Amino acid sequence: MAEIGQLNLIRVFGFYLAAMFVISTYRRLAQYRDVTELVVRAPGRWPNLCRVITQHRRMFLTWATLRPALWALLVTVLYMFASRVIWPQANLTFVQLRTEWFMWPVLLALGGAMLTVDLLGIIRVAAFDQASIEKYLDEAEHWLTSWKAPLVSIVTFGAIRPRRIVDTEVRKALDMGKDLLHRTLWWMTMQVGLRTIFGLALWTAWILRAELDLPPS
């Protein structure tokens, strides 16, 4: 127990950040692999569908899409700058905090919020149903190349146009994908933000503790 009381909380927090990164990446490895395989095979397996998707690529490449990722990068850089440059000598232990009761509510509240968001981010990893997606893409590619598409359009006097339907469905799918991407990026932003705020709270506690220990002038 004495050794735990002497642990440098700021160093422990640095280990926590590294551990959370490794665990989160491991939890998503299968998802990343499936998505990568799908993207790599797409041009050869669904060339016509890829051309349709390319027409709507700007739906993803917007400032609203990139903003959460840029914010996550910014707060990460700020944390690294603060921990490596501003306070590299920071040292804060449980023993030092034991007598400073006013610091505990803030640290416990921020730490609890950070742990909750991080754990939910690890547990709630969306499943990527590669087989169902490939089946859907195969069907869409078929209607873009098959002779049946113009025949259906002629027979129905243009009321049903399979290729236009495919284009509409692709747009809907991209809309859903964009919404999912936004939610994921904002969740990442919240994770990084809470970690940064908690880290700053630790450093603030260390500064206050150091000031309290200063002898009166």
Legacy VTK file of the C-alpha trace (Angstrom):
# vtk DataFile Version 3.0
C-alpha trace
ASCII
DATASET POLYDATA
POINTS 217 float
0.000 0.000 0.000
2.878 2.359 0.773
4.291 1.845 -2.724
0.917 2.630 -4.296
0.716 5.812 -2.278
4.059 6.936 -3.721
3.128 6.321 -7.377
3.465 9.359 -9.603
-0.108 9.860 -10.825
0.998 11.886 -13.830
3.274 9.036 -14.972
0.497 6.533 -14.278
-1.825 8.631 -16.403
0.697 8.515 -19.256
0.703 4.710 -19.001
-3.110 4.781 -19.011
-3.145 6.738 -22.269
-0.781 4.264 -23.935
-2.744 1.272 -22.618
-6.069 2.672 -23.816
-4.620 3.271 -27.281
-3.327 -0.313 -27.535
-6.553 -1.864 -26.212
-8.790 0.263 -28.458
-6.686 -0.583 -31.514
-6.757 -4.299 -30.677
-10.540 -4.226 -30.283
-10.907 -2.749 -33.753
-8.265 -4.767 -35.626
-10.805 -7.146 -37.192
-12.999 -4.219 -38.213
-10.059 -2.385 -39.777
-8.972 -5.540 -41.627
-12.427 -6.206 -43.102
-12.875 -2.612 -44.230
-9.395 -2.556 -45.793
-10.026 -5.800 -47.690
-13.309 -4.444 -49.019
-11.735 -1.179 -50.177
-8.784 -2.936 -51.855
-11.019 -5.332 -53.798
-13.693 -2.804 -54.736
-12.188 -1.387 -57.995
-11.698 -4.843 -59.492
-14.903 -6.463 -58.267
-17.339 -3.531 -58.524
-15.849 -1.106 -61.096
-19.142 0.441 -62.215
-20.397 0.836 -58.667
-17.107 2.489 -57.704
-17.686 5.083 -60.418
-21.117 5.839 -58.957
-19.639 6.128 -55.465
-16.918 8.451 -56.776
-19.599 10.857 -58.002
-20.715 11.307 -54.378
-17.266 11.365 -52.722
-17.683 14.995 -51.702
-20.367 13.865 -49.252
-17.528 12.545 -47.081
-14.784 15.055 -47.817
-16.361 18.068 -46.139
-15.196 20.323 -43.328
-17.930 18.922 -41.082
-16.422 15.446 -41.568
-12.823 16.475 -40.974
-13.432 18.862 -38.067
-13.773 16.215 -35.290
-10.612 14.430 -36.444
-8.691 17.718 -36.539
-9.959 18.607 -33.065
-8.924 15.194 -31.737
-5.476 15.721 -33.248
-5.246 19.224 -31.759
-6.065 18.191 -28.185
-3.651 15.245 -28.470
-0.848 17.558 -29.592
-1.673 19.972 -26.758
-1.485 17.140 -24.223
1.867 15.932 -25.547
3.217 19.491 -25.504
2.060 20.044 -21.928
3.407 16.728 -20.623
6.754 16.817 -22.433
7.588 20.519 -22.533
5.681 22.535 -19.933
5.715 20.134 -16.947
8.221 17.332 -17.656
9.189 17.252 -13.956
5.618 16.995 -12.655
5.233 14.583 -9.742
1.968 14.004 -7.867
1.242 11.096 -5.519
-1.728 9.829 -3.520
0.147 10.697 -0.332
0.532 14.300 -1.448
-3.158 14.522 -2.306
-4.339 12.879 0.900
-4.489 16.112 2.864
-5.827 18.245 0.006
-9.527 17.337 0.212
-10.646 20.062 -2.208
-8.766 18.380 -5.101
-10.474 14.998 -4.797
-14.008 15.875 -6.026
-12.678 17.377 -9.266
-10.260 14.530 -9.962
-12.830 11.846 -9.122
-15.533 13.444 -11.284
-13.251 13.918 -14.290
-11.624 10.516 -13.836
-15.007 8.789 -13.599
-16.280 10.498 -16.746
-13.085 9.651 -18.622
-13.150 5.988 -17.579
-16.836 5.657 -18.497
-16.383 7.092 -21.982
-13.205 5.082 -22.622
-14.742 1.794 -21.464
-17.871 2.346 -23.558
-15.646 3.126 -26.533
-13.870 -0.206 -26.068
-16.962 -2.318 -25.384
-19.276 -0.834 -28.000
-17.403 -1.632 -31.214
-19.826 -1.788 -34.139
-19.857 -5.077 -36.042
-18.865 -4.956 -39.719
-20.977 -7.487 -41.647
-18.690 -7.979 -44.627
-20.713 -10.822 -46.175
-23.969 -8.837 -46.239
-22.248 -5.757 -47.646
-20.562 -7.771 -50.404
-23.904 -9.332 -51.330
-25.501 -5.889 -51.557
-22.621 -4.549 -53.679
-22.760 -7.564 -56.011
-26.460 -6.951 -56.611
-25.903 -3.253 -57.269
-23.054 -3.985 -59.708
-25.277 -6.496 -61.502
-28.019 -3.929 -62.130
-25.465 -1.421 -63.399
-24.146 -3.824 -66.055
-26.994 -6.228 -66.795
-29.218 -6.010 -69.893
-32.167 -6.369 -67.530
-31.854 -2.782 -66.305
-32.719 -1.053 -69.628
-35.355 -3.715 -70.349
-37.136 -3.032 -67.051
-36.995 0.683 -67.802
-38.553 0.161 -71.256
-41.256 -2.233 -70.064
-42.328 0.141 -67.280
-42.145 3.174 -69.620
-39.432 4.692 -67.467
-41.399 4.418 -64.221
-38.772 2.037 -62.830
-35.154 2.776 -63.638
-32.901 0.268 -61.854
-29.718 2.236 -62.453
-31.224 5.390 -61.002
-32.472 3.344 -58.053
-28.939 2.039 -57.516
-27.606 5.607 -57.580
-30.215 6.679 -55.019
-29.483 3.710 -52.766
-25.755 4.374 -52.982
-26.377 7.954 -51.893
-28.506 6.749 -48.965
-25.812 4.267 -47.950
-23.163 6.985 -48.098
-25.377 9.246 -45.992
-25.643 6.516 -43.357
-21.914 5.907 -43.529
-21.202 9.599 -43.134
-23.473 9.810 -40.078
-21.727 6.798 -38.535
-18.355 8.363 -39.281
-19.413 11.634 -37.651
-20.635 9.860 -34.510
-17.418 7.868 -34.308
-15.252 10.952 -34.748
-17.193 12.953 -32.167
-16.890 10.065 -29.728
-13.145 10.052 -30.354
-13.072 13.794 -29.767
-14.893 13.375 -26.463
-12.484 10.634 -25.391
-9.402 12.679 -26.192
-10.947 15.804 -24.687
-11.753 14.133 -21.367
-8.285 12.600 -21.189
-6.700 15.971 -21.823
-8.876 17.737 -19.243
-8.128 15.057 -16.655
-4.418 15.370 -17.385
-4.602 19.135 -17.005
-6.483 18.649 -13.718
-3.644 16.454 -12.455
-1.068 19.037 -13.439
-3.144 21.816 -11.863
-3.315 19.806 -8.643
0.456 19.383 -8.776
0.972 23.141 -9.239
-1.385 23.963 -6.364
0.323 21.387 -4.177
3.728 22.852 -5.005
2.520 26.346 -4.134
1.102 25.152 -0.814
4.455 23.594 0.051
6.372 26.800 -0.649
7.730 28.453 2.510
6.286 31.886 3.257
8.408 34.754 1.931
LINES 1 218
217 0 1 2 3 4 5 6 7 8 9 10 11 12 13 14 15 16 17 18 19 20 21 22 23 24 25 26 27 28 29 30 31 32 33 34 35 36 37 38 39 40 41 42 43 44 45 46 47 48 49 50 51 52 53 54 55 56 57 58 59 60 61 62 63 64 65 66 67 68 69 70 71 72 73 74 75 76 77 78 79 80 81 82 83 84 85 86 87 88 89 90 91 92 93 94 95 96 97 98 99 100 101 102 103 104 105 106 107 108 109 110 111 112 113 114 115 116 117 118 119 120 121 122 123 124 125 126 127 128 129 130 131 132 133 134 135 136 137 138 139 140 141 142 143 144 145 146 147 148 149 150 151 152 153 154 155 156 157 158 159 160 161 162 163 164 165 166 167 168 169 170 171 172 173 174 175 176 177 178 179 180 181 182 183 184 185 186 187 188 189 190 191 192 193 194 195 196 197 198 199 200 201 202 203 204 205 206 207 208 209 210 211 212 213 214 215 216
